[in-house]
C-alpha cells in the first residue's frame, strides 16, 4: 500500500505539472479516437436495422487501423514519461522527436493489440450467436485469454521505454511482470480504466492516452525497485521474501520529493512561493 499510495500522488503531481505537453500529445490522437467511435456507432446502427453481425467489418476495420496508430502516438510520450518520472524537464518538442522511436518499437505491437480488441468486440458476439451451448463457451474462452493478454501487454510500452529490450524479450517480460505482480497489475488496469473514463468526460484532452502512459511508466519505475533489491539480496528467494519488500526504505528518496509538493504549490504557486 505504501508503494501504491506514493505512486498515485507522484503521478497526479507530475501529470498536472506537465499538463501542457500532455494535452499537445493527446491532440494528435483525437482523429483516430473519433474513427473508432464512428466505427462503433455506425456498426450499431447498421446492426439495428439489418441484424447483428451484418457489418462487423466496419468496426473491425476501424479498430485494426486506428489501434496501431494510437499505440504509436501514446508510446511517443513514453520516453517523455521516463524523463518526467526521473524528475527532469520535458518540452513539447521532445514528444515529436520520440515519434520515430515509437514507430520503430511499437507499431507491430499496436497491430497485435488491434487484433486482440477486434477479436473481443467482433468475435465474442459472433460466437455467442453461433450455438446456444458451444457459442457462449467459445466466447468465454476468448474473453478469458484476451483479458490475460491485455493484462500482460499493458506493461509493454513502459518496459520498452525504460529497459529497451527487443520485441520478443519485452513480450516475455510483460508476462513476468504480470504473474509476479498480479494484484498490482489488476490495480493498474482498474486505475487506467478510471483515467480512461475521465478522458472520455474531458474529450481525451486529459489525461488521455499520454497521461495513461505516464501512469504506467511511473508505476513500473517504482515497481522495479523490487527487482533491484532482490538482485542485491539473492538469498531472498522465498515467496514470503518477495511479498515482504522493504518499500518504505526503497521509496525514501521519491517519497521525499513527493512530500515537497502540495496542492497549494500546484494550484496557487505564488502563495506557496511567498510562504517559502
N, C-alpha and C positions, 0 to 999 in steps of 0.2 A: 504493500500500500504506500510506503514511503516513496518508492520509485514512481508509481503511477501518479500520485498527487503532485510530485515535483514536475513530472512531465507535463501534466495538464496546465500548471501555472507557467512553466517555461514556454510552452508552445503558444499560450494565449498572449503573453507579453511580446514574444518575438513576432507573432503574426500581426499584432497591432502596430509594432514599430516598423514593420515592412509592408504596411497596407498598400502603399502606393505601387511598389513594384509587383505585388501580388495581383492587384487589380489589372495592371497593364498586361501581365502574363495571361490572366483569365480572359481578357477581351478577345484574344485570338481563338479561344475555344468556343465562343458563343455561336458562330455559324454552324459548327458541327454538332453541338448540343441541339440546336434548332432542327438540324437534319434528322437526328434520331427521334426527337419529339414529333416532327411531321410524319415520319415513317410509322410511328405507333398510332397516332391519331388517324391518319389516312387508312391504315390497315384495319383499325377498329370500325371505321365507318363502312368499309367495303365488306368486312365480315358480317356486319349488322344486316346488310341488305342481301348479300349473296351467300351467306353461310360461313361458319367458322372454317378457317384454313384456306379460303378461296384465294387470298392474295398475301400469304405469308412471305412471299419473295420480296415484297416491298419493305417489310420490317427487317427481314434478314439482310437485304441489301444495304439499308441504312446503317445497321449495326456493323456489318463487315467492312464498310467503307469508313465510317466515322470513328469507330473504336481505335484502330491503329493510329489515326491522326491525333485523336485526343490523348492517346498514350504518349506519343512523341511530344506533344505540346506540354503535357503535365511533367514528363520526365525532363524536359528542358529546364524546368525550375529546380530539379533535384540537386544539381550542382550548386545553385544559389543557396538552396536549403542547407547544404553541408556547411557552407561558409557562415550562414546565419547561426546554425547550431553551434559553431565554433566561436561565436561572438564577434564575427568580422562584419564589415560594412559591405552591403551589396547594392549595386546600381541596376537600373532597368536595362542598360546596355549589356550587362553580364548575362542576362537571360537569353538575349538574342545570339550571343556568342556561343551559348551552350546548345543551341538547337541542332547544330551539326553533329555534336556528340550524341544527342538524343536520337536522331535518325539512325545513326550507325549502330547504336547499342540497344534500342528498344522497339524499333519498327517491327521486327519479326515477332517479338513478344506481344506487341499490340494485335497482330493477326491471330495469335493464339487466344488472347482474351476475347477478341471478336467472335471466334469460333465457339468458345465456351458460352458466351452470352447468347449467341444465336441458337445454340443447342437448347439452352434453358427456355428462352422465350418462344421458340418455334417448335422444338422437339417435344417438350413436356406436354403442351396442349394437344399436339398431334397424337402422341402415343396414348394419352388418356381417352381419346375417342375411338381408337382402333378396336379395342376389345374390352368388355366390361370387367374382365379379370386380369389378363396379361397387360392391358394398357396401363392401368394405374401402377402395376408392379414395375414395368419398364420406366414409367415416369418417375417413380420413387427412386430407382437406382440411378437414373440420370441426374436427378436433383441432388442426391447424396454425393455422388462423385464430383459434380460441378461445385458444390459448396466446399468440399475438401480442397479442390484445386484452387478455388478463389481465395480461400483462407491462407493457403500456402503462397500463392502468387501475389498477394498483397505486399509481400516483402521484396519482390523482385527489384523494383526501381530503387528503393533505398539501399539494398545490398549492392546493386550495380554502382550506384553513385559513391558509396562510402568505401567499399572494398575493391571494386573494379575487376572482379573475376570475369572469366569468359562465360559465354552463354550457358553451356551445359552445367558448369560448376555453380553458377548463380542459381539455376533452377534447382539443383540439388540442395544448395544451402537454404532455399526457400522452405523445403520440407524439413530440414534440420531445425530451423528456427521455429517452425510451426509445432512440431511434435515435442520439442524441448521446452516450448513456452506456449502451450496450447491455451491456457486460460488467458494469458496476456494477448495472444493472437485474437481470441474471441472479443476481448475488451477493445482492441484496436479496430476490429471490424464494426462493432457497435458504435464506437467513438466516431469513426469515419461516416457511418450512416447518419449520425446526428449532424455532423458537419455538412453532409450532402443535403440533408433536409433544410438546414439553414441556407445553403447555397440556392436551393430552389426558391425559397422565400425572397432572397435578395437577387434573384435573376442571375446567379452564378458569378456575380462580381466579387463576392467574398463569402466564405473563404474559397469556394470554387475548387477546381482540381489542383491548382498550385498550392492553396492553403492546406489541402489534404495531404499532398506530397510533403510539405514542410512538417506536418504532424508525424508522418511515418519516418522521416529522416531523424527527427528529434527522438522519437521512440526507440529506433534501432540504435542510435548513437549511445543513448543511456543504457540500453539493454546489453550492449557489447562490453560494458564494464564487467559484467558477469563472467564473460569468457576470458577477459584479461586476468581476472582474479583466479579463475580455475587454472589457467596456464601457469600462474605463479605458485599455485598450491596443488601440484599434481597428485598429492596424496589424498586430496579431497575428491574421491571418485564415487562415493555412495550417493544414493538417492536423497538422503537427508541433507548431505552436504550441499547438493545442488539446489535444494529448496531453502537452505539457510544462508543465503548470500548476505554478507555484511553491507547492505545497501547504504546505510547511514554514513559509513566511512567512505565508501566508493563515490558517493554523490556529494561529498563535503564541499568541494570547490564549486560545483554547479549550484548547489543549494545556497552558497554564499552570494553568488551572482544574482540569483533569482530573488533572494531576500533584499538585495539592494534596490530592487524595483518595487513600484507600488502603483495602485490605480491612480493616485493623485499625480504621480510623475508622468503617467501616460496621457491623462485627460486634461490635467492642469499643470503643465510643466513649469510655467512661470512661478506658480506658488511653491512648488517643490524646490525650485532654484532659490527662491527668496529665503526659505527655511534653512537651506544649506548655508 
